Amino acid sequence: MSANDPFARLPEAASFTVTSTTVSDGGAWPPEQFSSGVPGGKDISPQLSWSGAPDGTRSYAVTVYDPDAPTGSGFWHWAVADIPATVTELPEGAGDHTGSGLPEGAFQLPNDVREARFIGAAPPAGHGLHRYFVVVHALDVESVGVPADATPALLGFTMAGHTLGRAVLIATAETPA
């Protein structure tokens, strides 16, 4: 595992709180949140609830990112944009291929396997412990203005100038050798 902090070079933002009934901060992903390519994995997105967002929040985005993936650029597992400011939780499984658990107006961007859904953890066997940054981004715009086929990296770049706050939960996963 590297010490890579995906937010170290981004503008500072206020902190607020994100919790989950699926996984605790610093805890290991349950088997259902692993990729379907891993025994027991089901690609089920975690339940998320958040509170304490900064004043002026007009929408949210949610991302799940593994900076420890052996790619040189990490691995984006999930990205959701344009969550209305009135919404403060997503149910477990909201990130399925239909996005039926997402609020009206919100949409999923293609992850790093180019599917617009949540893809679970799948660290290479023997690669060690990976961190999964589950982040709710509070934004000062109702729509971040990225197309539905944009990459999560473009979403992050576009959000940088609109981020009022970040709520971060870090989950972990490891596949034994």
RAWO-V201212 format. One record per residue. N is the residue number from 1. RES is the residue in three letters. PSI is psi in degrees with one decimal (NA if undefined). OMEGA is omega in whole degrees, 0 to 359 (NA if undefined). Layout:
# RAWO-V201212
n->N res->RES psi->PSI omega->OMEGA
n->N res->RES psi->PSI omega->OMEGA
This chain:
# RAWO-V201212
n->1 res->MET psi->135.7 omega->179
n->2 res->SER psi->170.8 omega->176
n->3 res->ALA psi->9.6 omega->183
n->4 res->ASN psi->121.2 omega->175
n->5 res->ASP psi->111.3 omega->185
n->6 res->PRO psi->-11.0 omega->182
n->7 res->PHE psi->2.2 omega->186
n->8 res->ALA psi->-33.7 omega->184
n->9 res->ARG psi->8.4 omega->178
n->10 res->LEU psi->159.6 omega->177
n->11 res->PRO psi->143.7 omega->178
n->12 res->GLU psi->150.7 omega->179
n->13 res->ALA psi->153.3 omega->178
n->14 res->ALA psi->152.5 omega->178
n->15 res->SER psi->142.3 omega->169
n->16 res->PHE psi->-173.3 omega->192
n->17 res->THR psi->134.1 omega->170
n->18 res->VAL psi->136.0 omega->176
n->19 res->THR psi->167.8 omega->181
n->20 res->SER psi->141.0 omega->171
n->21 res->THR psi->-10.5 omega->182
n->22 res->THR psi->-44.0 omega->185
n->23 res->VAL psi->145.7 omega->178
n->24 res->SER psi->156.5 omega->179
n->25 res->ASP psi->125.2 omega->182
n->26 res->GLY psi->-6.8 omega->182
n->27 res->GLY psi->166.7 omega->180
n->28 res->ALA psi->142.5 omega->174
n->29 res->TRP psi->137.3 omega->169
n->30 res->PRO psi->161.5 omega->182
n->31 res->PRO psi->-35.1 omega->183
n->32 res->GLU psi->-23.1 omega->181
n->33 res->GLN psi->6.1 omega->172
n->34 res->PHE psi->161.6 omega->177
n->35 res->SER psi->148.5 omega->177
n->36 res->SER psi->-12.8 omega->176
n->37 res->GLY psi->-4.3 omega->178
n->38 res->VAL psi->135.4 omega->180
n->39 res->PRO psi->125.4 omega->181
n->40 res->GLY psi->-13.7 omega->181
n->41 res->GLY psi->144.4 omega->182
n->42 res->LYS psi->2.5 omega->180
n->43 res->ASP psi->41.1 omega->180
n->44 res->ILE psi->121.2 omega->180
n->45 res->SER psi->149.9 omega->182
n->46 res->PRO psi->154.2 omega->169
n->47 res->GLN psi->138.3 omega->179
n->48 res->LEU psi->139.5 omega->172
n->49 res->SER psi->142.7 omega->180
n->50 res->TRP psi->156.1 omega->181
n->51 res->SER psi->161.0 omega->176
n->52 res->GLY psi->21.1 omega->179
n->53 res->ALA psi->150.7 omega->181
n->54 res->PRO psi->151.6 omega->173
n->55 res->ASP psi->144.6 omega->180
n->56 res->GLY psi->-2.2 omega->178
n->57 res->THR psi->126.0 omega->181
n->58 res->ARG psi->-13.3 omega->174
n->59 res->SER psi->172.9 omega->177
n->60 res->TYR psi->158.6 omega->167
n->61 res->ALA psi->151.5 omega->177
n->62 res->VAL psi->134.4 omega->176
n->63 res->THR psi->150.3 omega->171
n->64 res->VAL psi->121.1 omega->189
n->65 res->TYR psi->137.0 omega->176
n->66 res->ASP psi->102.1 omega->180
n->67 res->PRO psi->-9.4 omega->184
n->68 res->ASP psi->-0.3 omega->178
n->69 res->ALA psi->141.1 omega->183
n->70 res->PRO psi->61.8 omega->183
n->71 res->THR psi->-17.3 omega->188
n->72 res->GLY psi->-15.2 omega->180
n->73 res->SER psi->12.2 omega->182
n->74 res->GLY psi->-167.1 omega->181
n->75 res->PHE psi->123.9 omega->177
n->76 res->TRP psi->121.1 omega->180
n->77 res->HIS psi->-27.9 omega->184
n->78 res->TRP psi->141.9 omega->174
n->79 res->ALA psi->127.3 omega->179
n->80 res->VAL psi->130.2 omega->181
n->81 res->ALA psi->161.8 omega->172
n->82 res->ASP psi->40.4 omega->173
n->83 res->ILE psi->124.3 omega->182
n->84 res->PRO psi->148.9 omega->182
n->85 res->ALA psi->-19.9 omega->179
n->86 res->THR psi->-10.6 omega->182
n->87 res->VAL psi->131.9 omega->180
n->88 res->THR psi->19.9 omega->173
n->89 res->GLU psi->155.3 omega->173
n->90 res->LEU psi->134.6 omega->179
n->91 res->PRO psi->156.5 omega->174
n->92 res->GLU psi->136.0 omega->180
n->93 res->GLY psi->1.8 omega->180
n->94 res->ALA psi->-24.4 omega->184
n->95 res->GLY psi->27.4 omega->177
n->96 res->ASP psi->177.0 omega->185
n->97 res->HIS psi->-18.8 omega->179
n->98 res->THR psi->-22.1 omega->185
n->99 res->GLY psi->20.0 omega->185
n->100 res->SER psi->-20.1 omega->179
n->101 res->GLY psi->1.9 omega->179
n->102 res->LEU psi->150.7 omega->178
n->103 res->PRO psi->157.8 omega->179
n->104 res->GLU psi->133.6 omega->179
n->105 res->GLY psi->-23.3 omega->179
n->106 res->ALA psi->152.2 omega->178
n->107 res->PHE psi->153.2 omega->179
n->108 res->GLN psi->138.2 omega->175
n->109 res->LEU psi->156.3 omega->177
n->110 res->PRO psi->134.3 omega->177
n->111 res->ASN psi->-165.9 omega->183
n->112 res->ASP psi->-3.4 omega->168
n->113 res->VAL psi->11.9 omega->175
n->114 res->ARG psi->33.6 omega->174
n->115 res->GLU psi->132.8 omega->181
n->116 res->ALA psi->75.9 omega->180
n->117 res->ARG psi->173.9 omega->174
n->118 res->PHE psi->132.8 omega->171
n->119 res->ILE psi->131.1 omega->186
n->120 res->GLY psi->176.6 omega->181
n->121 res->ALA psi->142.5 omega->177
n->122 res->ALA psi->59.4 omega->179
n->123 res->PRO psi->142.4 omega->179
n->124 res->PRO psi->141.6 omega->179
n->125 res->ALA psi->129.8 omega->178
n->126 res->GLY psi->2.7 omega->182
n->127 res->HIS psi->-11.0 omega->180
n->128 res->GLY psi->-176.2 omega->183
n->129 res->LEU psi->131.0 omega->175
n->130 res->HIS psi->147.1 omega->175
n->131 res->ARG psi->141.5 omega->178
n->132 res->TYR psi->109.2 omega->180
n->133 res->PHE psi->109.0 omega->177
n->134 res->VAL psi->112.8 omega->190
n->135 res->VAL psi->132.7 omega->169
n->136 res->VAL psi->122.9 omega->182
n->137 res->HIS psi->123.2 omega->175
n->138 res->ALA psi->124.8 omega->187
n->139 res->LEU psi->154.2 omega->181
n->140 res->ASP psi->14.1 omega->178
n->141 res->VAL psi->150.4 omega->178
n->142 res->GLU psi->-34.0 omega->177
n->143 res->SER psi->130.1 omega->182
n->144 res->VAL psi->-17.2 omega->172
n->145 res->GLY psi->27.3 omega->175
n->146 res->VAL psi->148.3 omega->178
n->147 res->PRO psi->158.0 omega->183
n->148 res->ALA psi->-20.7 omega->180
n->149 res->ASP psi->11.2 omega->179
n->150 res->ALA psi->159.2 omega->175
n->151 res->THR psi->157.4 omega->174
n->152 res->PRO psi->-31.2 omega->177
n->153 res->ALA psi->-41.2 omega->177
n->154 res->LEU psi->-38.7 omega->175
n->155 res->LEU psi->-48.4 omega->180
n->156 res->GLY psi->-42.9 omega->179
n->157 res->PHE psi->-43.9 omega->181
n->158 res->THR psi->-36.5 omega->180
n->159 res->MET psi->-26.5 omega->189
n->160 res->ALA psi->-40.4 omega->180
n->161 res->GLY psi->0.1 omega->183
n->162 res->HIS psi->3.6 omega->185
n->163 res->THR psi->119.1 omega->175
n->164 res->LEU psi->-33.3 omega->183
n->165 res->GLY psi->161.3 omega->177
n->166 res->ARG psi->133.1 omega->172
n->167 res->ALA psi->122.7 omega->189
n->168 res->VAL psi->130.8 omega->172
n->169 res->LEU psi->132.7 omega->180
n->170 res->ILE psi->117.9 omega->175
n->171 res->ALA psi->162.9 omega->181
n->172 res->THR psi->160.0 omega->175
n->173 res->ALA psi->150.8 omega->178
n->174 res->GLU psi->139.7 omega->175
n->175 res->THR psi->116.4 omega->182
n->176 res->PRO psi->153.3 omega->179
n->177 res->ALA psi->NA omega->NA
